[in-house]
Amino acid sequence: MLRMNLYQSVLAKAIFCMGVLCLQLLGGGLVDSAFAQGLSATGDESEEWSLHAQSTYIEQRKNNFYSPYSSADSQAGNTSLLNRTAGDNNRSFTMSTTAFLGARLWRGAEGYYNPELFEGVPFSGALVGLGGFQNGELQKGSYIPAVTYNARAFIRQTIGLGGGEEYVPKGTVNQLGGTVDKNRLVLSWGKVSSLDFFDMNEYSHDPRVHFMNFSVFSMGAYGYAADSKGFTYGLVGEWYQDDWIIKGGRLAAPTSPNILNIDYTLTKDYVDQVEVTHKHKLSNQPGALRAVAFVQHAYMSTYQDAMVYAQQYGGAPSIFNTRKMNTMFGYGFNAEQAIKTDVGVFTRWSWNNDQTETNTLDVGRSLALGTTIKGNGWDRPDDTYGLAFALNAVSNAEVRYLQQGGQTMFIGDGQMQYKPEQVLETYYSAKLYKELFLSADFQKITNPAYNSARGPVNVISMRLHFEL
C-alpha cells in the first residue's frame, strides 16, 4: 500500500506540473507575456540571457517474460531483470523537470546553470538485467521521493576565426541566440553531460523526445564519462572550420565504478575523447558523418583478473575483488542523412575492448540503425514516427566471466547461453498543444543481457514531454 501511494504521488506530481504549464500556455501566460518577450532580444540582436524549462514523465510496463532462472536465485545479489513470477511488479517510471538558465558574461563568454528534479524507479528496483536499458532517463538507482541536484553548471567561451557569420537560433536550451563566426574555437568548462558534445545526431539523441533505448539514442559501446546521474566535469574544446568540426575533451570518471563521486582533479579517473564531424549535402539534403575515439582511465577490474582470483580462492568470479587502475579504449561511427524534408535515417557503430567492467553500459560492440518520419504526409507536421533496431554484443572475456557465475554492476544471471542482445524500438510522438507532446513507444528486447535462455522482454511506454 505504501509503495502504491508513492507511485500515485509521483503521477500526481507529474500531472500537476504538466497541468500548470498547460494552463500557462492556454492562458497566454509565460509564452505571450512581456516577461517572456524580455528573455531574449528581438530581431537579429543577440540574446543577453535566456530561461527555458522541460518536464518529462515516462511510464513503462513489461510482459511476464520467460525466465527459467535468474541471479535472484543465488546469494550473490540480483543483477537479473525479474519477471512478475519472480516478484517484480513489471512497472517502471521516471519524472524529470529541468530549468535551463543562460546569460552572457563578457565578450564571447556565456554561463549556464541547470537545476533538475528527478524521481523514478527502474524495473526490478535497480538498473539491471539489460545491455541496452529501455529508458535513457533512468539513473543508477531508485529515487523516491524526488531528489534535486545541479545537473549542469558551465562556462562557454567562443573565439571567432572569421569565415563569415552564421546565426545561432533562439529557443534552444543552453544556447544563446545571435551571430557567430562560421569558423570559431569554442571552449566549455564545468559540470556537463558528455553527450551534450559527443555522439550528436539529428534523429536519435535525446530520450525525452527521440528513441528511449540507450543503445539507440547513443553509441552503446561508447564508454563516456558519467556519474551515477549521468553527468560529469571537465573541459571540452570545439573547432568549427567550414564543413568540419573537431571536438576533444577530458571529462571526469567516477572514483569507483558507477557511483556519484567523480575525480575533479582530472588526473586519475577520466575519459579522453576526440570526435571529427563532416557535414555535407547528398541530393541537396543535409547529412553528417562522425567518428569518435576514446580512452578511459579508471579504477575498475578486468574480467580476466576476476576469473584468476576465483580460481585461486574459490567461488564465482567477482569484479569487486580485483579492482585497480585500468584502461578501456574504443571508437565509434555515427551518421545521419535526410532523405527528404520529412524523412531521415541514421546509423551508429561502436566498439570497445571490453576487457574491464563498465562505467556506462555492458556493451562491447553495438550496431544501430533507424529512421524517423515527420507527419507531413498525414497533415500532422509536428508529429514523428520512429523505427530503429540495435544489436549489442560483449567480448569473449566477459562471456566467460558471466558463464562462470560472475556479475557486473548491471548484468549476470548466474549462468548464460550467450547470444547478442537485439533491440527493436518504434514510437509515435503526437503534438497535443504548442510544445506539449505525447508519445507511445514499444520495445522488443530479445536475449536480454545476452542470455538466450530468458526473454524476450516487451516494454510498452507512454511519454509526456513539455518544453518552455
C-alpha positions as CSV (number, residue, x, y, z in Angstrom):
1,M,0.0,0.0,0.0
2,L,2.9,2.4,0.8
3,R,4.6,1.7,-2.5
4,M,1.3,2.3,-4.4
5,N,0.8,5.6,-2.5
6,L,4.3,6.7,-3.5
7,Y,3.6,5.8,-7.2
8,Q,0.3,7.7,-7.1
9,S,2.1,10.7,-5.5
10,V,4.7,10.7,-8.4
11,L,2.0,10.5,-11.0
12,A,0.0,13.3,-9.3
13,K,3.1,15.5,-9.2
14,A,3.8,14.9,-12.9
15,I,0.2,15.6,-13.9
16,F,0.2,18.7,-11.7
17,C,3.4,20.1,-13.3
18,M,2.1,19.4,-16.8
19,G,-1.3,21.0,-15.9
20,V,0.2,24.1,-14.5
21,L,2.4,24.6,-17.6
22,C,-0.5,23.9,-19.9
23,L,-2.7,26.4,-18.1
24,Q,0.1,29.0,-18.5
25,L,0.2,28.3,-22.2
26,L,-3.6,28.2,-22.7
27,G,-3.9,31.5,-20.8
28,G,-1.1,33.1,-22.8
29,G,0.9,33.4,-19.6
30,L,4.6,32.8,-19.9
31,V,4.8,32.5,-23.6
32,D,3.0,35.6,-24.6
33,S,3.7,37.8,-21.6
34,A,6.0,40.8,-21.6
35,F,8.3,38.8,-19.2
36,A,8.8,36.1,-21.8
37,Q,9.5,38.6,-24.5
38,G,12.1,40.1,-22.3
39,L,14.0,36.8,-22.1
40,S,15.6,37.5,-25.5
41,A,16.4,40.3,-27.8
42,T,14.2,40.9,-30.8
43,G,15.2,40.9,-34.4
44,D,18.8,39.8,-35.2
45,E,20.3,41.0,-31.9
46,S,21.9,38.6,-29.6
47,E,20.2,37.2,-26.6
48,E,21.7,38.5,-23.4
49,W,20.0,35.9,-21.2
50,S,17.5,33.1,-21.6
51,L,15.3,30.9,-19.5
52,H,13.8,27.6,-20.7
53,A,12.4,24.5,-18.9
54,Q,11.3,21.0,-19.6
55,S,9.3,18.3,-17.9
56,T,9.1,14.7,-18.9
57,Y,7.1,11.8,-17.5
58,I,7.7,8.3,-18.7
59,E,5.6,5.3,-17.7
60,Q,6.7,1.8,-18.7
61,R,5.3,-1.7,-18.3
62,K,6.9,-5.0,-19.3
63,N,5.5,-8.5,-20.0
64,N,5.8,-11.5,-17.7
65,F,8.6,-12.9,-19.9
66,Y,10.1,-16.4,-19.8
67,S,12.7,-16.8,-17.1
68,P,13.7,-20.3,-16.0
69,Y,16.3,-18.9,-13.7
70,S,17.9,-15.6,-12.5
71,S,20.6,-14.3,-10.3
72,A,18.0,-13.7,-7.6
73,D,18.0,-17.4,-7.1
74,S,21.6,-17.2,-5.7
75,Q,23.1,-15.4,-2.7
76,A,25.4,-13.2,-4.9
77,G,22.9,-10.4,-5.3
78,N,20.4,-9.7,-8.1
79,T,21.5,-8.3,-11.4
80,S,18.8,-10.0,-13.5
81,L,15.8,-8.3,-14.9
82,L,12.9,-10.1,-13.0
83,N,9.5,-11.0,-14.2
84,R,6.2,-11.0,-12.4
85,T,6.6,-14.6,-11.4
86,A,9.8,-13.8,-9.6
87,G,8.2,-10.9,-7.7
88,D,8.7,-7.9,-9.9
89,N,5.7,-5.6,-10.4
90,N,6.6,-5.0,-14.1
91,R,6.3,-1.3,-13.8
92,S,8.9,1.5,-14.1
93,F,8.6,5.2,-14.3
94,T,10.7,8.4,-14.4
95,M,9.8,12.1,-14.0
96,S,12.3,14.9,-14.6
97,T,11.9,18.6,-14.5
98,T,14.8,20.9,-15.6
99,A,15.4,24.6,-15.7
100,F,17.9,25.9,-18.3
101,L,19.3,29.3,-17.4
102,G,21.9,31.2,-19.5
103,A,23.5,34.6,-19.6
104,R,26.3,36.4,-21.4
105,L,29.2,37.1,-19.1
106,W,31.8,39.0,-21.1
107,R,32.9,39.2,-24.8
108,G,32.3,35.8,-26.3
109,A,31.5,34.2,-22.9
110,E,28.3,32.6,-21.7
111,G,27.3,30.9,-18.4
112,Y,24.7,28.2,-18.0
113,Y,23.1,26.6,-15.0
114,N,20.6,23.7,-15.0
115,P,18.9,22.7,-11.7
116,E,17.0,19.5,-12.0
117,L,14.4,17.5,-10.1
118,F,14.2,13.7,-10.7
119,E,12.0,10.9,-9.4
120,G,11.9,7.3,-10.7
121,V,12.1,3.6,-10.2
122,P,13.7,1.1,-12.6
123,F,12.2,-2.4,-13.3
124,S,13.3,-4.8,-10.5
125,G,14.1,-1.8,-8.3
126,A,17.5,-1.3,-9.8
127,L,19.1,-0.6,-13.2
128,V,19.9,-4.2,-14.0
129,G,19.3,-7.0,-16.5
130,L,19.9,-5.4,-19.9
131,G,22.8,-4.4,-22.1
132,G,20.8,-1.5,-23.7
133,F,18.5,-0.2,-21.0
134,Q,14.9,0.7,-22.1
135,N,14.8,4.3,-20.7
136,G,17.5,6.8,-21.1
137,E,16.0,8.9,-18.3
138,L,16.7,6.2,-15.8
139,Q,19.6,6.8,-13.3
140,K,21.7,4.2,-11.5
141,G,19.4,3.7,-8.5
142,S,15.8,4.1,-7.2
143,Y,14.8,7.7,-6.3
144,I,11.6,8.0,-4.2
145,P,10.9,10.7,-3.1
146,A,12.1,13.1,-5.7
147,V,15.7,14.5,-5.4
148,T,17.0,17.8,-6.6
149,Y,20.5,18.5,-7.8
150,N,22.7,20.6,-10.1
151,A,22.7,18.9,-13.4
152,R,24.9,21.4,-15.3
153,A,26.9,24.5,-14.4
154,F,29.4,25.5,-17.0
155,I,31.1,28.4,-18.9
156,R,31.4,28.6,-22.7
157,Q,34.0,30.9,-24.4
158,T,33.8,31.4,-28.1
159,I,36.7,32.8,-30.1
160,G,35.9,33.9,-33.6
161,L,38.1,32.9,-36.5
162,G,36.3,34.6,-39.4
163,G,34.9,32.8,-42.4
164,G,31.7,34.8,-42.4
165,E,28.8,34.8,-40.0
166,E,26.0,32.4,-39.2
167,Y,23.0,32.8,-36.9
168,V,22.5,30.7,-33.9
169,P,18.7,30.5,-33.4
170,K,16.9,31.4,-30.2
171,G,14.8,29.0,-28.3
172,T,17.5,26.3,-27.9
173,V,18.4,25.2,-24.4
174,N,21.9,26.1,-23.2
175,Q,22.4,28.2,-26.3
176,L,22.0,32.0,-26.6
177,G,20.8,33.2,-29.9
178,G,22.9,35.5,-32.0
179,T,25.6,35.7,-34.7
180,V,28.9,33.8,-34.5
181,D,31.8,33.3,-36.9
182,K,31.4,30.3,-39.1
183,N,35.0,29.4,-38.2
184,R,35.5,29.5,-34.5
185,L,37.0,27.9,-31.4
186,V,34.7,27.1,-28.5
187,L,35.9,26.1,-25.0
188,S,33.5,24.8,-22.4
189,W,34.4,24.1,-18.8
190,G,32.4,23.0,-15.8
191,K,29.8,20.4,-15.0
192,V,28.2,18.9,-18.1
193,S,26.9,15.8,-19.8
194,S,29.3,14.0,-22.2
195,L,26.5,13.6,-24.7
196,D,26.0,17.3,-24.7
197,F,29.0,17.4,-27.0
198,F,29.8,14.0,-28.4
199,D,27.7,11.5,-30.4
200,M,25.2,14.1,-31.5
201,N,22.5,13.0,-34.1
202,E,19.6,14.9,-35.5
203,Y,17.2,11.9,-35.5
204,S,18.2,10.0,-32.4
205,H,19.9,11.7,-29.4
206,D,17.5,12.7,-26.7
207,P,15.4,10.0,-24.9
208,R,13.0,12.8,-23.8
209,V,11.9,13.3,-27.4
210,H,13.5,10.6,-29.6
211,F,14.1,6.9,-29.1
212,M,14.3,5.8,-25.5
213,N,16.7,2.8,-25.6
214,F,20.3,3.6,-24.5
215,S,21.8,1.7,-27.4
216,V,19.6,3.5,-30.0
217,F,19.8,7.1,-28.8
218,S,23.6,6.8,-28.1
219,M,26.5,4.6,-29.1
220,G,26.1,1.5,-26.9
221,A,29.8,0.8,-26.6
222,Y,30.9,4.4,-26.1
223,G,32.5,4.4,-22.6
224,Y,31.7,8.1,-21.9
225,A,32.3,9.8,-18.6
226,A,29.3,9.9,-16.3
227,D,28.5,9.8,-12.6
228,S,25.5,7.7,-11.4
229,K,23.2,10.5,-12.5
230,G,24.7,10.8,-16.0
231,F,26.8,13.9,-15.5
232,T,30.5,14.8,-15.4
233,Y,33.0,17.6,-15.1
234,G,35.8,18.8,-17.3
235,L,37.0,20.7,-20.3
236,V,35.8,20.4,-24.0
237,G,37.2,22.2,-27.0
238,E,35.4,22.5,-30.3
239,W,36.9,23.8,-33.6
240,Y,34.5,24.7,-36.4
241,Q,36.1,25.1,-39.8
242,D,33.8,25.3,-42.9
243,D,32.1,21.9,-43.1
244,W,34.3,20.3,-40.4
245,I,34.0,20.1,-36.6
246,I,36.7,18.7,-34.4
247,K,36.0,18.2,-30.7
248,G,38.2,17.0,-27.9
249,G,37.9,16.8,-24.2
250,R,38.9,15.4,-20.9
251,L,36.0,14.5,-18.6
252,A,35.9,13.1,-15.1
253,A,35.0,9.5,-14.4
254,P,33.8,8.1,-11.0
255,T,36.4,7.3,-8.4
256,S,34.8,3.9,-8.2
257,P,32.6,2.4,-10.9
258,N,29.1,3.8,-11.2
259,I,29.0,6.0,-8.1
260,L,28.2,9.7,-7.7
261,N,31.7,10.8,-6.7
262,I,33.9,11.8,-9.6
263,D,37.6,12.7,-9.9
264,Y,37.6,16.5,-10.1
265,T,41.3,16.6,-10.4
266,L,41.1,15.0,-13.9
267,T,44.4,13.3,-13.3
268,K,43.4,9.7,-12.2
269,D,39.9,8.8,-13.2
270,Y,38.9,10.3,-16.5
271,V,38.0,9.8,-20.2
272,D,39.8,11.4,-23.1
273,Q,38.0,11.6,-26.4
274,V,38.2,13.2,-29.8
275,E,35.5,13.4,-32.4
276,V,35.6,14.5,-36.0
277,T,32.4,15.6,-37.9
278,H,31.9,16.4,-41.5
279,K,28.7,18.0,-42.7
280,H,27.6,17.5,-46.3
281,K,24.7,17.5,-48.7
282,L,23.5,14.5,-50.6
283,S,21.0,15.1,-53.4
284,N,20.6,18.6,-51.8
285,Q,19.6,17.1,-48.5
286,P,21.8,17.6,-45.3
287,G,23.7,14.9,-43.6
288,A,26.7,14.4,-41.3
289,L,29.4,11.8,-40.6
290,R,31.1,11.5,-37.2
291,A,33.9,9.4,-35.9
292,V,34.9,9.3,-32.2
293,A,37.8,7.6,-30.3
294,F,38.1,7.5,-26.6
295,V,40.4,6.2,-23.8
296,Q,39.1,5.7,-20.2
297,H,41.4,5.5,-17.2
298,A,39.6,4.4,-14.1
299,Y,39.5,2.2,-11.0
300,M,37.9,-1.0,-12.3
301,S,38.6,-4.7,-12.6
302,T,39.4,-6.8,-15.6
303,Y,37.3,-9.9,-16.2
304,Q,40.5,-12.0,-16.5
305,D,41.8,-10.8,-13.1
306,A,38.4,-11.7,-11.5
307,M,38.5,-15.2,-13.0
308,V,42.1,-15.8,-11.9
309,Y,41.2,-14.7,-8.4
310,A,38.3,-17.1,-8.3
311,Q,40.5,-20.0,-9.4
312,Q,42.9,-19.3,-6.6
313,Y,40.4,-18.7,-3.8
314,G,37.2,-20.4,-5.0
315,G,33.7,-19.2,-5.6
316,A,32.3,-17.4,-8.5
317,P,34.5,-14.7,-10.1
318,S,33.8,-11.2,-8.8
319,I,35.0,-7.8,-10.2
320,F,34.7,-6.4,-6.6
321,N,37.8,-8.5,-5.6
322,T,40.3,-7.2,-8.1
323,R,39.7,-3.6,-8.9
324,K,42.7,-1.4,-9.7
325,M,43.6,1.3,-12.2
326,N,42.9,0.0,-15.7
327,T,42.2,1.3,-19.2
328,M,39.4,0.9,-21.6
329,F,39.5,2.2,-25.1
330,G,37.3,2.2,-28.2
331,Y,35.8,4.1,-31.1
332,G,32.5,4.7,-32.9
333,F,30.9,6.0,-36.1
334,N,27.7,8.0,-36.3
335,A,25.9,9.0,-39.5
336,E,22.7,10.9,-40.3
337,Q,21.1,11.7,-43.6
338,A,17.9,13.5,-44.6
339,I,16.2,11.6,-47.5
340,K,13.7,14.4,-47.9
341,T,12.5,17.2,-45.6
342,D,10.3,14.9,-43.6
343,V,12.3,11.7,-43.7
344,G,15.7,11.0,-42.1
345,V,17.9,7.9,-41.5
346,F,20.7,7.3,-39.0
347,T,23.2,4.6,-38.1
348,R,25.7,4.0,-35.3
349,W,28.5,1.5,-34.9
350,S,30.7,1.4,-31.7
351,W,33.3,-0.9,-30.2
352,N,35.4,-1.1,-27.1
353,N,38.0,-3.6,-26.0
354,D,35.6,-4.8,-23.2
355,Q,38.2,-6.4,-21.0
356,T,37.2,-4.3,-18.0
357,E,33.9,-3.7,-16.1
358,T,32.0,-0.7,-17.4
359,N,31.1,2.8,-16.1
360,T,28.3,3.1,-18.7
361,L,26.7,0.1,-20.3
362,D,27.6,-3.6,-20.5
363,V,28.0,-3.3,-24.3
364,G,31.3,-4.2,-26.0
365,R,30.1,-3.6,-29.6
366,S,26.9,-2.2,-30.9
367,L,25.2,-1.5,-34.3
368,A,22.1,0.6,-34.5
369,L,20.1,1.9,-37.5
370,G,16.8,3.6,-37.8
371,T,14.6,6.2,-39.4
372,T,12.2,8.9,-38.4
373,I,9.3,10.3,-40.4
374,K,7.5,13.6,-39.8
375,G,3.8,13.7,-40.1
376,N,3.6,15.9,-43.2
377,G,2.0,13.2,-45.2
378,W,-1.0,12.9,-42.9
379,D,-1.3,16.6,-42.1
380,R,0.4,16.3,-38.7
381,P,3.8,18.0,-39.5
382,D,4.8,18.2,-35.8
383,D,4.2,14.5,-35.2
384,T,7.1,12.0,-35.6
385,Y,7.2,8.3,-36.2
386,G,10.4,6.4,-35.5
387,L,11.6,2.8,-36.1
388,A,15.0,1.5,-35.1
389,F,17.0,-1.7,-34.5
390,A,20.1,-2.3,-32.4
391,L,22.4,-5.3,-32.0
392,N,24.6,-5.4,-28.9
393,A,27.4,-7.9,-28.0
394,V,30.1,-8.4,-25.5
395,S,33.7,-9.8,-25.6
396,N,34.7,-13.4,-25.1
397,A,36.3,-12.4,-21.8
398,E,33.0,-11.0,-20.4
399,V,31.1,-14.0,-21.8
400,R,33.4,-16.4,-19.9
401,Y,33.1,-14.3,-16.7
402,L,29.3,-14.4,-16.9
403,Q,29.1,-18.1,-17.7
404,Q,31.2,-18.8,-14.6
405,G,28.5,-17.1,-12.5
406,G,30.1,-13.7,-12.4
407,Q,28.1,-10.5,-12.1
408,T,28.8,-7.0,-13.3
409,M,27.2,-3.9,-11.8
410,F,24.3,-4.3,-14.3
411,I,24.1,-7.9,-15.6
412,G,24.7,-11.5,-14.7
413,D,22.0,-14.2,-14.5
414,G,24.2,-16.8,-12.7
415,Q,24.7,-18.7,-15.9
416,M,24.4,-17.8,-19.6
417,Q,23.5,-19.2,-23.0
418,Y,25.2,-16.4,-25.0
419,K,23.6,-14.6,-27.9
420,P,23.8,-11.0,-28.9
421,E,21.1,-8.8,-27.5
422,Q,18.6,-7.5,-30.0
423,V,16.5,-4.3,-29.6
424,L,13.6,-3.3,-31.8
425,E,12.1,0.0,-30.9
426,T,9.3,2.1,-32.5
427,Y,7.5,5.2,-31.3
428,Y,4.9,7.8,-32.3
429,S,5.1,11.3,-30.9
430,A,2.0,13.4,-31.2
431,K,1.9,17.1,-30.6
432,L,-1.0,17.9,-28.3
433,Y,-0.7,21.7,-28.0
434,K,2.2,24.1,-28.7
435,E,5.2,22.4,-27.0
436,L,3.3,19.6,-25.3
437,F,3.9,16.1,-26.8
438,L,2.5,12.6,-26.0
439,S,4.4,9.6,-27.2
440,A,3.7,5.9,-27.4
441,D,6.7,3.6,-27.5
442,F,7.2,-0.2,-27.9
443,Q,10.5,-2.1,-27.5
444,K,11.1,-5.8,-28.0
445,I,14.4,-6.9,-26.4
446,T,15.5,-10.4,-27.4
447,N,18.2,-12.2,-25.5
448,P,18.2,-9.7,-22.5
449,A,21.7,-9.3,-21.0
450,Y,23.0,-11.6,-23.8
451,N,21.2,-14.7,-22.4
452,S,19.0,-16.6,-24.9
453,A,17.5,-18.7,-22.1
454,R,15.5,-15.6,-20.9
455,G,13.0,-13.3,-22.6
456,P,12.1,-11.8,-24.9
457,V,11.2,-8.7,-22.9
458,N,8.4,-6.5,-24.4
459,V,8.2,-2.9,-23.0
460,I,5.3,-0.6,-23.6
461,S,5.9,3.1,-22.7
462,M,3.9,6.3,-22.5
463,R,5.9,9.6,-22.5
464,L,4.5,13.1,-21.8
465,H,7.0,15.9,-22.6
466,F,6.7,19.6,-22.3
467,E,9.2,22.4,-23.2
468,L,9.1,26.0,-22.5
